[in-house]
């Protein structure tokens, strides 16, 4: 990997506090979709390990499931990283957009 996930273009950043926020964010991401977009989404999570794992699992599996239900391509890449002192982050972007950006 010759880039850092924080450098990828994002159209919206979600600051999530719990799994309910995560489910709402997933619904919005799936409704917006990843198709024909040159940017992705960033999800910020509290730096509490158990909560962050639950939120991350909800987001990643929810996006995949939602895209499958809409019969859209599920080729979405994601990275989890330390965003700042208080947050972990996940960046989700379609592999087509990633390729178009030269990564």
C-alpha positions in Angstrom: 0.0 0.0 0.0 1.6 3.2 -1.2 -0.9 5.6 0.3 -2.7 6.1 3.6 -6.5 5.6 3.8 -7.0 9.1 5.3 -5.8 10.5 1.9 -8.6 8.9 -0.1 -11.4 11.3 -1.2 -14.6 10.9 0.7 -18.0 12.4 0.0 -19.3 12.1 3.6 -17.9 11.4 7.0 -20.0 9.7 9.7 -19.2 10.2 13.4 -20.7 7.2 15.0 -21.3 6.7 18.8 -23.0 3.2 18.9 -24.5 0.4 16.7 -27.7 2.2 16.1 -25.8 5.1 14.5 -23.9 2.5 12.5 -27.1 0.9 11.2 -28.4 4.3 10.2 -25.1 5.2 8.4 -25.1 1.9 6.6 -28.6 2.5 5.3 -27.6 5.9 4.0 -24.4 4.6 2.4 -26.3 1.8 0.6 -29.0 4.2 -0.6 -26.3 6.6 -2.0 -24.4 3.7 -3.3 -20.8 3.2 -4.5 -21.5 2.8 -8.2 -20.2 5.5 -10.6 -18.6 7.5 -7.7 -15.0 8.7 -7.5 -15.0 9.0 -3.7 -16.0 6.9 -0.7 -17.2 7.2 2.8 -15.4 7.7 6.2 -16.7 6.3 9.4 -15.3 7.6 12.7 -15.7 5.4 15.8 -14.8 5.9 19.4 -11.5 4.5 20.5 -13.0 2.0 22.8 -12.0 -1.5 21.5 -15.2 -3.5 22.0 -17.5 -0.7 20.8 -15.3 0.0 17.8 -15.3 -3.7 16.8 -19.1 -3.9 17.0 -19.5 -0.7 15.0 -16.9 -1.8 12.4 -18.6 -5.2 12.0 -22.0 -3.6 11.7 -20.7 -1.2 9.0 -18.7 -3.7 6.9 -21.2 -6.5 6.9 -24.2 -4.1 6.6 -22.8 -2.4 3.5 -22.1 -5.8 1.8 -25.5 -7.1 2.7 -27.3 -3.9 1.7 -25.5 -3.9 -1.7 -26.4 -7.5 -2.3 -30.1 -6.8 -1.5 -30.0 -4.0 -4.1 -28.3 -6.3 -6.6 -25.3 -4.0 -6.9 -21.7 -4.9 -7.2 -20.2 -5.5 -3.8 -16.6 -4.9 -4.8 -16.0 -2.3 -2.0 -12.6 -2.0 -0.4 -12.1 -0.8 3.2 -9.3 0.1 5.6 -9.4 0.5 9.3 -6.9 2.9 10.9 -6.1 5.2 13.9 -7.6 8.5 12.8 -6.7 10.6 15.8 -6.3 10.3 19.6 -10.0 9.8 20.1 -11.1 7.9 17.0 -10.6 4.8 14.9 -11.8 5.2 11.3 -12.9 3.1 8.4 -12.7 4.3 4.8 -14.9 2.5 2.3 -14.5 3.0 -1.5 -15.3 1.0 -4.6 -12.4 -0.8 -6.2 -13.3 0.8 -9.5 -13.0 4.3 -8.0 -9.7 3.2 -6.3 -8.3 2.1 -9.6 -9.4 5.3 -11.3 -7.5 7.3 -8.7 -4.4 5.4 -9.6 -4.1 3.2 -6.5 
